[in-house]
Amino acid sequence: MKTYFLELRQIAHSRLAVGAVVLLALLSALSVWTGLHAVNQQRATLERIAASHAHDHAAILATQLRAVSKTGSAEAGAVGYYLPHLTVNPPSPLAFAAIGGRDLQPSALRVRILGLQSQLYESESINPELAMPGRFDFAFVLVYLTPLFVIALMHDLVSSEREAGRLRLLASLPKGAADTWRRRVGLRYGLLWLAALLPLAVGAFIAGAGVTGFGQIALVATLYLAFWFGLAAWVAARARTSAGSAAILLASLVGLTMILPTLADAGIARLSPVSKGVELALAQRQAVHSAWDVPKMETFEKFFRTHPEWKDTAPVTGRFHWKWYYAMHQAGDDAVAPSVAQYRASMMAREDWTARAGLLLASVNVQVLLHRLADTDLASQLAYHDRIGAYHTQLRQFFYPYLFEERPFTPSDAAKLPVYDGSAMKGTLATGQLLALAVLALLLLAAGLRTLRTVR
């Protein structure tokens, strides 16, 4: 233990080392605070939307029910047409650590029982100002900035001893030298681990993420730090000078966190092209609009293919009927269903290729892992769309008996409207990606420590 204190005092005498540890702690704390602030803003926005929606919903429903009472007959079709229903995708407890795509995709959407696909994708827009640089969150600090502090503490690990003339003395004691290198690497590793993760632990406590949530992110960060300490130890053992060691490590940082991921992203984009979601909305609307010019039975035939339970209801003989109108919208959704499936498959293919790239690129792998843990990745957005689709189906199934059987729609029926479950989802730990990161990090750390033992 005394030896550890001596080594710690040696690190404490280095202004560069102390400054690096303090600065990393400050940056980590700032990123956690920024993430918590962003998530709180999103929750506050969702609360304002919910309050405004509740007011609109009540006013529209009251208006439609008053109209019904005047005519003495139900207008379930009009209620369904004008009445919006709010869906929300609140942030998970770990979203503050990796904001991911939450800034780019809508987290609230009001739907009606009209065609779903046009409602889903007409609001598909991204914020270009945030899409380019990304958020300053813990994931950013861990992936891009923490390696800089590893380099600051490790680049002269061996060369400083060589330049001070103490390296031969260390090398003359094989076991002592190996223990010394492990001890020095371990101390630096521990200091940076604490500087990076203590603010995260505080943030996880404030966000209510729990010990498990913090532990999963800490495990990813621990392995990523091991990867960079292994690489830094290997380079430090091989380089002849501190400047040379720093240059090699900085080049590795640029290559592994910027150049290679950018090339991989460009290759994935070329390998798996994805059309724009707004094109699906336009196609669905075109299918609906063209249905006004075709015989009603032709529209109903398309509708009855997916809803055969209503094929024996009374035919439409007049110029307009709400059930014909909603059959048009559903037929429009069915017409673009193959394109929607292909669009989603293309997006997931990109996600899968990104995960495969992460098997070799630790920086990409860590981002994949953190965004999945925080439930802020593409899978989260598609899952939100699935929940909207399931709710939209509930709404349609609720209104169809009133439309096809021409039942009266009363205030007591309005109280039975399906309610959307707006609870926050939790992310998952991608065990395959974690295992790949662990293998890569531990192999590199073992190689680095082994190389240090051969330093002479």
C-alpha positions as CSV (number, residue, x, y, z in Angstrom):
1,M,0.0,0.0,0.0
2,K,2.9,2.3,0.8
3,T,4.1,1.8,-2.8
4,Y,0.8,2.9,-4.1
5,F,0.9,6.1,-2.1
6,L,4.3,6.9,-3.4
7,E,3.2,6.3,-7.0
8,L,0.1,8.5,-6.3
9,R,2.3,11.2,-4.9
10,Q,4.4,11.1,-8.0
11,I,1.3,11.5,-10.1
12,A,0.1,14.4,-7.9
13,H,3.4,16.2,-8.5
14,S,2.7,16.2,-12.2
15,R,0.6,19.3,-13.1
16,L,-0.3,17.7,-16.4
17,A,-1.7,14.6,-14.7
18,V,-3.6,16.5,-12.0
19,G,-4.9,19.0,-14.5
20,A,-6.1,16.1,-16.8
21,V,-8.0,14.3,-14.0
22,V,-9.6,17.5,-12.8
23,L,-10.6,18.7,-16.3
24,L,-12.0,15.3,-17.1
25,A,-14.1,15.4,-14.0
26,L,-15.4,18.8,-14.8
27,L,-16.2,17.8,-18.4
28,S,-18.0,14.7,-17.2
29,A,-20.0,16.7,-14.7
30,L,-20.8,19.3,-17.3
31,S,-22.0,16.6,-19.8
32,V,-24.2,15.0,-17.1
33,W,-25.7,18.3,-16.2
34,T,-26.3,19.1,-19.8
35,G,-27.9,15.7,-20.4
36,L,-30.2,16.1,-17.3
37,H,-31.1,19.6,-18.4
38,A,-32.0,18.4,-21.9
39,V,-34.1,15.5,-20.6
40,N,-35.9,17.8,-18.1
41,Q,-36.7,20.2,-21.0
42,Q,-38.1,17.3,-23.0
43,R,-40.3,16.2,-20.1
44,A,-41.5,19.7,-19.5
45,T,-42.3,20.1,-23.2
46,L,-44.3,16.8,-23.1
47,E,-46.2,18.1,-20.1
48,R,-47.1,21.3,-21.9
49,I,-48.2,19.4,-25.0
50,A,-50.3,17.1,-22.8
51,A,-52.0,20.0,-21.0
52,S,-52.7,21.8,-24.3
53,H,-53.9,18.5,-25.9
54,A,-56.3,17.8,-23.0
55,H,-57.8,21.3,-23.5
56,D,-58.2,20.8,-27.2
57,H,-59.5,17.2,-26.8
58,A,-62.2,18.2,-24.4
59,A,-63.3,21.2,-26.5
60,I,-63.5,19.2,-29.7
61,L,-65.3,16.3,-28.1
62,A,-67.8,18.7,-26.5
63,T,-68.4,20.4,-29.8
64,Q,-69.0,17.1,-31.6
65,L,-71.3,15.8,-28.9
66,R,-73.3,19.0,-29.0
67,A,-73.7,18.6,-32.8
68,V,-74.9,15.1,-32.2
69,S,-77.5,16.1,-29.8
70,K,-78.9,18.7,-32.2
71,T,-79.4,16.2,-35.0
72,G,-80.5,13.4,-32.8
73,S,-78.3,11.0,-34.6
74,A,-74.8,9.8,-34.0
75,E,-71.9,11.2,-36.0
76,A,-69.2,8.8,-34.9
77,G,-67.4,9.5,-38.2
78,A,-67.2,13.2,-37.4
79,V,-66.0,12.6,-33.9
80,G,-63.3,10.3,-35.2
81,Y,-62.3,12.8,-37.9
82,Y,-61.9,15.8,-35.7
83,L,-60.8,14.3,-32.4
84,P,-57.0,14.0,-32.0
85,H,-55.4,11.5,-29.7
86,L,-52.0,12.2,-28.1
87,T,-49.1,9.7,-28.1
88,V,-45.8,10.5,-26.4
89,N,-42.4,8.9,-26.1
90,P,-41.0,10.1,-22.8
91,P,-37.2,9.8,-22.2
92,S,-35.9,6.8,-20.3
93,P,-34.1,7.2,-16.9
94,L,-30.7,6.8,-18.7
95,A,-31.5,9.1,-21.6
96,F,-29.4,11.9,-20.0
97,A,-26.3,9.9,-20.6
98,A,-26.7,9.4,-24.3
99,I,-29.3,11.7,-25.9
100,G,-28.9,10.0,-29.3
101,G,-31.7,10.5,-31.7
102,R,-34.2,12.0,-29.3
103,D,-33.2,15.5,-30.5
104,L,-33.8,14.5,-34.1
105,Q,-37.1,12.7,-34.0
106,P,-40.5,13.9,-32.6
107,S,-41.3,12.5,-29.1
108,A,-45.0,13.4,-29.3
109,L,-47.6,12.9,-32.1
110,R,-51.3,13.5,-32.2
111,V,-53.1,10.9,-34.4
112,R,-56.6,10.6,-35.7
113,I,-58.3,7.5,-37.1
114,L,-57.4,8.6,-40.6
115,G,-54.6,6.9,-42.5
116,L,-51.7,6.2,-40.1
117,Q,-48.7,6.3,-42.4
118,S,-49.2,9.9,-43.6
119,Q,-49.5,10.9,-39.9
120,L,-46.4,9.0,-38.9
121,Y,-44.1,10.3,-41.6
122,E,-45.4,13.8,-42.5
123,S,-43.7,15.0,-39.2
124,E,-40.5,13.1,-39.9
125,S,-38.0,15.9,-39.7
126,I,-34.6,16.4,-38.2
127,N,-33.0,19.4,-36.6
128,P,-29.9,20.0,-38.9
129,E,-28.2,22.2,-36.3
130,L,-28.2,19.4,-33.8
131,A,-27.7,16.6,-36.3
132,M,-24.3,17.7,-37.4
133,P,-22.4,18.2,-34.1
134,G,-24.5,16.0,-31.8
135,R,-25.2,16.6,-28.2
136,F,-22.6,17.3,-25.5
137,D,-23.6,14.4,-23.4
138,F,-21.7,11.7,-21.4
139,A,-21.5,9.5,-24.4
140,F,-19.6,12.3,-26.3
141,V,-17.2,12.8,-23.4
142,L,-16.5,9.1,-23.0
143,V,-16.0,8.3,-26.7
144,Y,-14.2,11.4,-28.0
145,L,-12.6,13.2,-25.0
146,T,-11.7,10.6,-22.4
147,P,-9.0,9.0,-24.8
148,L,-7.3,12.4,-24.8
149,F,-6.8,12.3,-21.1
150,V,-5.6,8.7,-21.3
151,I,-3.0,9.9,-23.8
152,A,-2.1,12.8,-21.5
153,L,-1.4,10.4,-18.6
154,M,0.1,7.6,-20.5
155,H,2.2,9.0,-23.4
156,D,5.4,9.4,-21.3
157,L,4.9,6.5,-19.0
158,V,8.1,4.8,-20.2
159,S,9.9,7.6,-22.0
160,S,9.9,9.9,-18.9
161,E,11.8,7.1,-17.0
162,R,14.2,6.7,-20.0
163,E,14.8,10.5,-20.2
164,A,15.4,10.7,-16.4
165,G,17.9,7.8,-16.6
166,R,15.9,5.5,-14.3
167,L,14.7,3.0,-16.9
168,R,17.8,0.7,-16.7
169,L,17.4,0.5,-13.0
170,L,13.7,-0.5,-13.4
171,A,14.6,-3.0,-16.1
172,S,17.2,-4.7,-13.9
173,L,14.4,-5.9,-11.6
174,P,12.2,-8.0,-13.9
175,K,9.4,-8.7,-11.4
176,G,9.7,-5.3,-9.8
177,A,9.5,-3.6,-13.1
178,A,6.4,-5.5,-14.2
179,D,4.7,-4.7,-10.9
180,T,5.7,-1.1,-11.2
181,W,4.2,-0.8,-14.7
182,R,1.0,-2.5,-13.7
183,R,0.8,-0.3,-10.6
184,R,1.3,2.9,-12.6
185,V,-1.2,1.9,-15.3
186,G,-3.7,0.8,-12.7
187,L,-3.4,4.1,-10.7
188,R,-3.9,6.2,-13.8
189,Y,-6.8,4.0,-14.9
190,G,-8.4,4.3,-11.5
191,L,-8.1,8.1,-11.4
192,L,-9.6,8.6,-14.8
193,W,-12.3,6.0,-14.1
194,L,-13.3,8.0,-11.0
195,A,-13.1,11.3,-12.7
196,A,-15.4,10.1,-15.5
197,L,-17.9,8.0,-13.6
198,L,-18.4,9.8,-10.3
199,P,-20.4,12.6,-12.0
200,L,-22.3,9.9,-13.9
201,A,-23.2,8.2,-10.6
202,V,-24.6,11.4,-9.3
203,G,-26.6,12.0,-12.5
204,A,-28.0,8.4,-12.4
205,F,-29.1,9.0,-8.8
206,I,-30.9,12.2,-9.7
207,A,-32.5,10.7,-12.8
208,G,-33.6,7.7,-10.9
209,A,-31.8,5.3,-13.1
210,G,-30.9,2.9,-10.3
211,V,-27.8,1.0,-9.5
212,T,-28.4,-1.4,-12.4
213,G,-28.6,1.4,-14.9
214,F,-25.5,3.1,-13.7
215,G,-23.7,-0.3,-13.5
216,Q,-24.4,-1.1,-17.1
217,I,-23.0,2.2,-18.3
218,A,-20.1,2.0,-16.0
219,L,-19.3,-1.5,-17.4
220,V,-19.2,-0.1,-20.9
221,A,-17.0,2.8,-19.8
222,T,-14.7,0.5,-17.9
223,L,-14.1,-1.6,-21.0
224,Y,-13.6,1.4,-23.2
225,L,-11.1,2.9,-20.8
226,A,-9.3,-0.5,-20.8
227,F,-9.1,-0.4,-24.6
228,W,-7.4,2.9,-24.6
229,F,-5.1,2.1,-21.7
230,G,-4.1,-1.1,-23.4
231,L,-3.3,0.8,-26.6
232,A,-1.5,3.6,-24.8
233,A,0.6,1.1,-22.8
234,W,1.6,-0.7,-25.9
235,V,2.6,2.5,-27.7
236,A,4.3,3.9,-24.6
237,A,6.4,0.7,-24.4
238,R,7.4,0.9,-28.1
239,A,8.0,4.6,-28.6
240,R,11.4,6.0,-28.0
241,T,10.3,9.5,-27.0
242,S,7.4,11.2,-25.3
243,A,6.6,13.3,-28.4
244,G,6.6,10.2,-30.6
245,S,4.4,8.3,-28.3
246,A,1.9,11.2,-28.1
247,A,1.9,11.7,-31.9
248,I,1.1,8.0,-32.4
249,L,-1.6,8.0,-29.9
250,L,-3.2,11.1,-31.2
251,A,-3.1,9.7,-34.7
252,S,-4.8,6.6,-33.4
253,L,-7.4,8.7,-31.7
254,V,-8.3,10.5,-34.9
255,G,-8.3,7.4,-36.9
256,L,-10.3,5.2,-34.5
257,T,-12.9,7.8,-33.5
258,M,-13.3,10.0,-36.6
259,I,-11.8,8.7,-39.8
260,L,-12.6,5.0,-39.7
261,P,-16.2,5.6,-38.3
262,T,-16.8,8.2,-41.0
263,L,-15.7,5.9,-43.7
264,A,-17.8,3.1,-42.3
265,D,-20.8,5.3,-42.2
266,A,-20.3,6.4,-45.8
267,G,-19.9,2.8,-46.8
268,I,-23.1,1.7,-44.9
269,A,-25.0,4.6,-46.5
270,R,-24.0,3.4,-50.0
271,L,-24.5,-0.2,-49.2
272,S,-28.0,0.3,-47.7
273,P,-29.7,3.4,-49.2
274,V,-32.9,4.6,-47.5
275,S,-35.6,6.7,-49.0
276,K,-37.2,9.6,-47.1
277,G,-40.2,8.8,-44.9
278,V,-42.1,11.8,-46.3
279,E,-42.3,9.9,-49.6
280,L,-44.4,7.3,-47.8
281,A,-46.7,10.0,-46.5
282,L,-47.1,11.4,-50.0
283,A,-47.7,7.9,-51.5
284,Q,-50.4,7.2,-48.8
285,R,-52.1,10.5,-49.5
286,Q,-52.0,9.9,-53.2
287,A,-53.6,6.5,-52.7
288,V,-56.4,8.1,-50.6
289,H,-57.0,11.0,-53.0
290,S,-57.2,8.7,-56.0
291,A,-59.9,6.7,-54.3
292,W,-62.4,9.5,-54.6
293,D,-62.4,8.8,-58.4
294,V,-62.9,5.0,-58.2
295,P,-66.2,3.1,-57.5
296,K,-66.9,2.7,-53.9
297,M,-67.1,-1.1,-54.1
298,E,-63.6,-1.1,-55.4
299,T,-62.4,0.6,-52.3
300,F,-64.5,-1.6,-50.1
301,E,-63.1,-4.7,-51.8
302,K,-59.6,-3.6,-50.8
303,F,-60.7,-2.8,-47.3
304,F,-62.5,-6.1,-46.8
305,R,-59.3,-8.1,-47.7
306,T,-57.9,-7.0,-44.3
307,H,-61.2,-6.5,-42.5
308,P,-63.4,-9.3,-43.6
309,E,-65.6,-9.0,-40.5
310,W,-67.3,-6.0,-42.0
311,K,-68.0,-7.3,-45.5
312,D,-71.6,-8.3,-44.7
313,T,-72.6,-4.8,-43.5
314,A,-75.1,-2.6,-45.5
315,P,-73.6,-1.2,-48.8
316,V,-73.2,2.6,-49.3
317,T,-75.8,3.9,-51.7
318,G,-75.5,7.7,-51.2
319,R,-72.7,10.0,-52.3
320,F,-70.9,9.9,-49.0
321,H,-70.6,7.8,-45.9
322,W,-68.1,7.9,-43.1
323,K,-67.4,4.2,-43.4
324,W,-66.4,4.6,-47.0
325,Y,-64.2,7.5,-46.1
326,Y,-62.3,5.6,-43.4
327,A,-62.1,2.5,-45.7
328,M,-60.3,4.8,-48.2
329,H,-57.8,5.8,-45.6
330,Q,-57.2,2.2,-44.5
331,A,-56.9,1.0,-48.1
332,G,-54.3,3.8,-48.6
333,D,-52.3,2.5,-45.6
334,D,-52.5,-1.1,-47.0
335,A,-51.3,0.2,-50.4
336,V,-48.1,1.6,-48.9
337,A,-47.6,-1.2,-46.4
338,P,-44.9,-3.0,-48.5
339,S,-43.0,0.3,-48.9
340,V,-43.2,1.0,-45.2
341,A,-41.8,-2.5,-44.4
342,Q,-39.0,-2.0,-46.9
343,Y,-38.2,1.5,-45.4
344,R,-38.0,0.1,-41.9
345,A,-36.0,-2.9,-43.1
346,S,-33.5,-0.6,-44.8
347,M,-33.1,1.6,-41.7
348,M,-32.6,-1.5,-39.5
349,A,-30.1,-2.9,-42.0
350,R,-28.1,0.3,-41.5
351,E,-28.3,-0.1,-37.8
352,D,-27.2,-3.7,-38.1
353,W,-24.2,-2.8,-40.2
354,T,-23.3,-0.1,-37.7
355,A,-23.3,-2.7,-35.0
356,R,-21.1,-5.0,-37.1
357,A,-18.7,-2.1,-37.6
358,G,-18.6,-1.7,-33.9
359,L,-17.2,-5.2,-33.5
360,L,-13.9,-3.8,-34.8
361,L,-14.3,-0.1,-33.9
362,A,-14.6,0.3,-30.1
363,S,-15.8,3.9,-30.4
364,V,-18.7,2.9,-32.6
365,N,-19.5,-0.1,-30.4
366,V,-19.6,2.1,-27.3
367,Q,-22.1,4.5,-28.9
368,V,-24.2,1.6,-30.0
369,L,-24.2,0.2,-26.5
370,L,-24.9,3.5,-24.8
371,H,-27.7,4.5,-27.1
372,R,-29.4,1.1,-26.7
373,L,-29.0,1.3,-22.9
374,A,-30.5,4.8,-23.0
375,D,-33.3,3.8,-25.4
376,T,-32.4,6.7,-27.7
377,D,-31.4,4.8,-30.9
378,L,-33.3,3.9,-34.0
379,A,-34.9,0.8,-32.4
380,S,-36.4,3.1,-29.8
381,Q,-38.0,5.3,-32.5
382,L,-39.3,2.3,-34.4
383,A,-40.7,0.9,-31.2
384,Y,-42.5,4.2,-30.6
385,H,-44.0,3.9,-34.1
386,D,-45.2,0.4,-33.3
387,R,-46.9,1.6,-30.1
388,I,-48.6,4.4,-32.1
389,G,-49.7,1.8,-34.7
390,A,-51.1,-0.5,-32.0
391,Y,-53.0,2.4,-30.4
392,H,-54.3,3.6,-33.8
393,T,-55.6,0.0,-34.4
394,Q,-57.4,0.2,-31.0
395,L,-59.0,3.4,-32.0
396,R,-60.1,2.1,-35.4
397,Q,-61.5,-1.0,-33.9
398,F,-63.3,1.1,-31.3
399,F,-65.0,3.4,-34.0
400,Y,-65.7,0.7,-36.6
401,P,-68.8,-0.7,-34.9
402,Y,-70.3,2.8,-34.8
403,L,-69.5,3.4,-38.4
404,F,-70.4,0.1,-40.0
405,E,-73.3,-0.7,-37.8
406,E,-74.4,2.9,-37.6
407,R,-74.6,2.9,-33.8
408,P,-75.4,6.2,-32.0
409,F,-72.3,7.8,-30.4
410,T,-73.1,9.2,-26.9
411,P,-71.1,10.9,-24.2
412,S,-70.9,7.6,-22.3
413,D,-69.3,6.0,-25.5
414,A,-66.7,8.8,-25.5
415,A,-65.7,7.9,-22.0
416,K,-64.8,4.4,-23.3
417,L,-62.2,5.7,-25.8
418,P,-58.9,3.8,-25.7
419,V,-56.2,5.5,-23.7
420,Y,-52.5,5.5,-24.9
421,D,-50.0,4.1,-22.5
422,G,-47.4,6.9,-22.3
423,S,-45.0,5.3,-19.8
424,A,-41.3,5.6,-20.5
425,M,-39.5,2.5,-22.0
426,K,-36.2,1.2,-20.7
427,G,-33.2,0.3,-22.8
428,T,-31.5,-3.0,-22.9
429,L,-27.9,-4.2,-22.8
430,A,-26.7,-5.6,-26.1
431,T,-24.8,-8.5,-24.7
432,G,-23.2,-9.5,-28.1
433,Q,-21.8,-6.0,-28.6
434,L,-20.6,-5.9,-25.0
435,L,-18.8,-9.2,-25.3
436,A,-17.1,-8.0,-28.5
437,L,-16.0,-4.8,-26.7
438,A,-14.8,-6.9,-23.7
439,V,-12.7,-9.2,-25.9
440,L,-11.1,-6.3,-27.8
441,A,-10.4,-4.3,-24.7
442,L,-9.0,-7.1,-22.6
443,L,-6.8,-8.4,-25.4
444,L,-5.4,-5.0,-26.0
445,L,-4.9,-4.3,-22.3
446,A,-3.1,-7.6,-21.9
447,A,-0.9,-6.9,-24.9
448,G,0.0,-3.5,-23.6
449,L,0.9,-4.8,-20.1
450,R,2.9,-7.6,-21.7
451,T,4.8,-5.3,-23.9
452,L,5.6,-3.1,-20.9
453,R,7.3,-6.1,-19.2
454,T,9.8,-6.2,-22.2
455,V,10.9,-2.6,-21.9
456,R,14.6,-2.2,-21.5
